[in-house]
Amino acid sequence: MLGMLGLILGLVLLMFLTLRGINIIIAAILSSIVVAITGGLNLETALAGYYMDGFTNYFASWFLIFLLGAIFGKIMHETGAAESIAQWIKRTLGAKRAVFAVVAAAAIMTYGGVSLFVVGFAVYPIAVSLFRAANLPHRFIPAALVFGSISFTMTAPGSPEIQNLIPTEFFGTTPTAGGWVGVLMALLVMITGGLLLSKFVQNAVKRGETFSLPGNRAKEEVSAGLAEKTEGELLVEEKTLPHIVFSILPLVCVIVMLNIIAQFASSTAAALISLTAGIVLACLTMYKFLAQFWNALAKGAQDALVAVANTCAVVGFGSVAAQVSAFDTVVDGLVSLPGPPILGLAVAVTLICGITGSASGGLGIALPILAPIYLAQGVDPGAMHRVATLASGGLDSMPHNGYVVTTVRAICGETHKRAYWPIFWLSVVIPTIAMLLAVVLYSIF
């Protein structure tokens, strides 16, 4: 009983501290201490053994992916390729389709392997320009960015995002695993979410909401001289960007090479090769726009270290929790859920991702424990891969999710009170429904 109570308290503490803005590494260690003490574990063994084993194992498995992904994103940002793509979509779709343009820009770059955070910072200025021209409420920009960058792109078959690569290690699958059901779910989330986001914005406009920057962001824009820029000045800036063909070519390269090489090698090797090829191609085709090559590599490495360390911290906490007898009780309960066998996997992954506020962190905790159980039951590995990936993109986007917090507060200057409600529907409710529908379809077909 005490172990179960401690497990719940540890999870609640992790969520609370994260929401309070406490560094995730500190929050994870403190929460691990609570779980260890209440679960009867030796504190030294729990921290120096279980916690660090989980931390270092995840680091060893995925750091190179994080590193190359972050460097690729930085190269795309430093050359202006990311902004070129966003500007092209802006010109092509126009202000009348501002919401769709922002979602499309974020989705294209994310599915092409660009880091989420780079996408957010690159697309936000374009989103402001479009929303201002269309006089749409600023508070919906975070929802458009989050929806376009994680809700369907990271869980779709063929995606180079790490949430689609982690399951390959445990199920022996490729990034395209899941067949037509996976493609259908990606389309379902994309179309349903797009329509719902448009409806949210239209309803807000009907209530009289108009475009206005948050107070601090408006001051920053004025002080930076952005508010005074004319359309002519913006066109001059665009001319200094790489051509759209050269900008999008590295993204296509990453996607195509990943899914071809993965048929003959491990998905990890395929990801490393394809991301390296994308970086090299971007540097060769846009070399005159890359003035600070070594700085881009250094910044990418720094970003990768921060991102992977934060995820490792959560996985380390999960490793401590997994040693408590109460955790086994929870897992047994989920595995024994009535209904199709794969339902237990789906519920377990989405709950753990929601608790930790991390899709990749939740997968890193859940799959080492659950994958052997369901493989032994003969469940189709492709179905498990796609369901696990879909499940990671549901409850992970609760308010304490790192990307959600960064997008709402740091990138857009908004508050959760104003901006989070549409994010909840687009990145929690709809993906969770898609995950449950996938369970049903995989069980039938």
Secondary structure, DSSP 8 states (H G I E B T S, - for coil): -HHHHHHHHHHHHHHHHHHTT--HHHHHHHHHHHHHHHTT--HHIIIIIIIHHHHHHHHHHHHHHHHHHHHHHHHHHHTTHHHHHHHHHHHHH-GGGHHHHHHHHHHHHHHTT--HHHHHHHHHHHHHHHHHHHT--GGGHHHHHHIIIIISTTTSTT--SHHHHHHHHHH---TTTTHHHHHHHHHHHHHHHHHHHHHHHHHHHHTT------HHHHHHHHHHT-TT--HHHHHHHHHTS--HHHHHHHHHHHHHHHHHHTTTS-HHHHHHHHHHHHHHHHHHHTGGG-S-HHHHHHHHHHHHHHHHHHHHHHHHHHHHHTTSHHHHHHHHHHHT-SS-THHHHHHHHHHHHHHHT-HHHHHHHHHHHHHHHHHHTT--HHHHHHHHHHHHTSGGGSTT-HHHHIIIIIIT---HHHHHHHHHIIIIIHHHHHHHHHHHHHHH-
